[in-house]
Amino acid sequence: MIRLRSRAARVGCLFLAALWLPRSAAAAKLEDVVRAFEKNKDYVQPIATIFGSTTNSGWYQSSAVPRGFSFYLGLPINLTQIADKDRKFTGTWTDNGCKQYHKNNPSPSQSCSETTKYTAPTLFGAGKGPVLDSSSYSPTTNSIAGTFHVPQNDGNAQAAAFNWFPFAEPQASLSFYHTEVKLRYLALPLGVVSLSLPGLGIQHDLASFLPPLPVSLSVAANWTWMHGEWKPGGDVDGSVKLDGSSGFYGFLAGYTYSRWLEVFLETGWETATLKTGGDLTINNHPGTEKVRPDLTLEGRNGFRANLNIAVHFGYDAVLGQNLGANLGNQVSLLAYRYKGK
């Protein structure tokens, strides 16, 4: 086992801290997770969903963008709940040996099921994975020669213990003539995990061509790209790589009271996609096993609505509630905005 210096290193992570993979776990457990990045798409798919829910949050501090020049510096913080849908999945197991047996035996004497529906934990789930049957068909005797029991991935106890996932990324914005361009960047070189998260957003206030209204209306979009690498260590050589993007496209509508207290709604559609890659070697003494991750993970992100309260006192403090693929809370207190005349 490898000695670890900090909590972040001790639990390790692949996507920010989302995986919380214990480096002190049994080698077989770690190897199962590594294999999942090549063969078990449903087991690791929630990583994409949480990636989208966290990186698409907290981009907007107001539904209005001033006509004059302004700039903003802040650290939006999001707390994303890990939903039950991210803790388990349902699937269908196909027994190819059984299918061959039934195909060649109109009146089979041996019993088996060609397909089996099952429920299993994801990486963020708890408990044991199901054990499914795989038949070995013998064309010589035209019979099932044997049945193998194939265990599926277990949940991860450390990951299952977390209900909320915190995320923060520095943001800077510039605006002029009702249009604001937003930039984000976060880099985390943590040894076993390295991450780069650049982001770009844009918001345009429709006051640029609409007549004066009692509410502010804007259109907005934002994108985040991720480049990450996880080195499992232990008996596993090599690394898993994750590259992907998330995005949000929507509308903002808000009402401001006395020029300092604003309530605004943010609604639209969000997406998230991750692609796995890399080249790993599991040292199963005395042999070795090659694992080459090659999965495309689509988050179950979709429609999302945020209700936010903002206080404009020379800075933009925002508190909000997100409702989408995951519930989330937006907290943005470390912020400053300059508005020119």
N, C-alpha and C positions, 0 to 999 in steps of 0.2 A: 504494500500500500504506500501511497505517496503522502508525505506530511504536507499539510496545507497551512498557510499563514493567516488567512482571513476568512470571514464568512463567505464572501463572494467567491473566493477560490475553492472553499470547502464544498460548497454545493455546486459550483460551476454553473455555467449557463450557455445555451446555444443562441437563443434569441433574447438579447438583453439579459434579464434574469429569469426568463419565462420557463426554461426547462428545469432549472433547479436540480440538475442531475448530481447526486452525491458521488464525489470522487472516492469516497470510502466505502461505496456499495460493493457487493460481491461482484467479481469480474464477470460472471455469467450474466448478471443483470445488466451491466453496462454493455456487454456484447449484444444482448437482445435489442437494446435501444439503438445501437449502431446499425444492426441489420434492418431495423424498421425503416431507416432512411433509404433503403434500397427496395424493400419488398412490401412494407405495410403502410400504405399511404394514409389510411384512415386513422392509424395510431398517432401520427405526427401532424395531421391536418389542422388541428386547433392552433398550432403555432401561427399559421397564416391569418386566421381569424383574429387572434389577439394582436398580431402585428398591425392589422388594419384598424382595429378599435382604438389602439393607443396612439398611433402616429397621426390619425386623422382628427384628433381631438385638440381643442384649445387654440386653434389658429386665429380665431376672430374675437376681438375685444369690443366691437360695436357693430351695429347694423348700418352705421353711417360712416362715410369717408369724407373729410372736409375738402373744400375746394382749394384752400391754400396748402402750402407745404407743411408737412409734419413728419416726424420720425418716432419710432417706438423701439424700446429695448425691454425684454422681459423674459421670464422663465415660467411658461405655462406648465402646470402640473396636472396630471390625469391619474385617477384611480379607477382601473377597469376591473369589473367583477368577472371572475372566471365562471361562466354559465354551466349549467348541468349538461347542455348540449356539447360542451367542450370536454366533458369528462367520460363520455361513453359513446359508442357508435353501434349500429346494427349492420350486419353483413350476411352474405349467403356463401356458404362453403360448398364447393363442388367436389364430389368424390368421383374422379375420372375412372378409377378401377371399377367402381360399382356401375357406372354408365356402360363400360365395355361389357361387363357381365350381363347386364340386362339386354343389351343390344344383341348378344349372341345366344340368349336364353329366353325364348318367348314365355316359358313357364319355369321361372327360376325356383330352385329349391332352397337357396341360401338367401338370408335376409340382409338387406343393406339399403341405405338411403342415398339417392343420387345427389340431392341438395339438402342442406340443413341451414335454417336461419338461426342466427346467434346474436347475442349482445356481448360486447367486450369493452374493457376500459381503454381509454386513450392514455397518452403519456401523463395527462393531468388527472386521471382517474385513480380509484383505489380498488383493491381486491385482486383476485386471481383472474387471469384470462381463461376462457373455456378450453376444454380439450376436445378436439374434433377427430373424427375417424377418416382414415384414408385406406382404401382397399387395394390389395395387390392382386390383379387379375392374371391368371395363368391360362394362356391360349392353348397350352398342351392338354390340360385337363378340362378346359372350358369351365373353370370354377374360380372362386375367390380363394387364393392360397393363404392369405393372411390379412390381418387388419392392423394398421399402425395407428397409434394414438399421437396426434400432433397438437402439442400445447400452443396456445396463442399468447401474445405478450401480456404480461401482468401490468397493472397500473403502478405508478411511482408514488410511494407513500409521502415523500417530501413535497412533491409537486401538488399532490391531492390536499395537503394540509393548508395550502394558500388559497384564500377566497378572493383576495384583491391583488391586483398587480399594479404597482406604482410606476409612473413614467414621467420624465421631465426632459425637455429639450430646449436649449436657448433659442430665442427668436428675435430677429431684427426686421423692422419694416420701414419703408419710405412711401409717402403718398403725396400726390399732387393732382389737382383738378379731379377730385372724386375717384381717383384710382390709387390703390395701395398694392405694392409689391412686397411680399413677405419672404424672408429667408430663414432657414433653420439648418443647424448642423450639430451633430453629436458624434464623437469618436470615443470608443471604449477599448483601449488595449489592456485586457485583464489577464494576459498570460495564456490561460487555456482557451480564452474567448477573445476575439477581436471583432469590433463592429464599427461600421461607418454608416451614418444616417444623414445624408444631405436632403434638404427639403425646399420646395418652392411653392408659394401660394400667390394668388391674385384676387383682389376684391374690387368691384366697381359699383359705386353708388348711383342708382338710377335717377338721382336728383340732377344729374348732368343734363337730362333732357325732359324730365317730367315736371309738371307744374308743382308748386308748393303743396305738400301733403302733411297731415298730422302725424304720419309715421314715416320712418326711413325704410327704404327698400334697396337691397343690393343683390347682385349675383356674385358668386364666388367659386373658386376651385383651388385645390391644393394637392400636391404630390410629394411623396417621400420614397426615396430609393434606399435599399439596404444591401450592404455588402458585408457578409459575416463569415467567420471561420471558427470552428470548434475543434480543438485537439483533445480527444478523450484521454490519452495517456494510458497508464497502466499497461495492460497486455495488448493495447490497440495502438498500432503505428499509423501515422497519417492524419488526415483531418476531413471533417465534413464542411462543405461550403454552402452558404445560402445567399442567393441573389434574388432580389424581387422588388416590387413596388406596390405602393398603396395610393389611393386617390379618393377625393371627395368632390362632388359637383352639386351645387345647390343654391338656395336662396336664403336671404336673411331679411327679417322684418322686425322692427322695434319701435318702441315709444319711449321718449325721453321726458322726464319730469324735471322742471326747473333747471334744465341744462346740465344736471350732474348725476341724476339717477335714471338708469335706462333698463328696461326689460326688453330682451330681444329673443326671437325664435330663429333657430338655424335648422333647416330641413333640406334633405336631398338624398343622394345615393353615394355610397362608398364602396370601394373595391379593395382587394388585396390578393396578391399572387406571389408565391415564392417558388424558386427552382433550386433543387438540391444538386450538389455535385461533390467531387472529391474522389480520393482513392485511399482506402484503408486496408490494413492487414491485421486480422485478429490472430494472435499467436496462440493457437490451441496446441499446446505442447503435447507431442513433439511436432505436430503439423501446423500449417497456417491456413487461413481462409481469407480470400479477397472479397471486399465489399466495395462496390462502386455506386454510390447514391445517384439516382437519376429519376427524380420524381418532380412533378409539377403540382404544387399545393394551392388550391383555390380556396380562399376564405369564404365562409358563409355570410360575409358582410353583404348588406343591401341597403334598404331604406333606413335612414337614421334621422332622429329629431333631437335637438338640444334646446332646453329652456335656460336662459342665462340672465343673471342680474349683474349689471356693471355700474361701478361708481367712478365718475370722471372728475377727479380732484387734482389735475396736473399729472395724474397717472391713471392707468386703466386697470382697476381691480375688478376681477370677474369671478363669480361663483356660478356654477351651472350643473345641470343634470342631463346626462346623455341617455338616450333610449334607442337601441339598435340591436345589432347582433349580440352585444354585451351591454349591460348597464354600466354607466361610468359617472364619475364626479369630476368636474373641472374646477380647479382652484388656481387662480392666477393673481397672486398678491405682490410678487416681486416684479414690478413693472414701472416704466417711466415713459411718458409721451410728451414730446415737445410739439406745440402747434404755433406755427408762424402766423403773422398777421396777414 
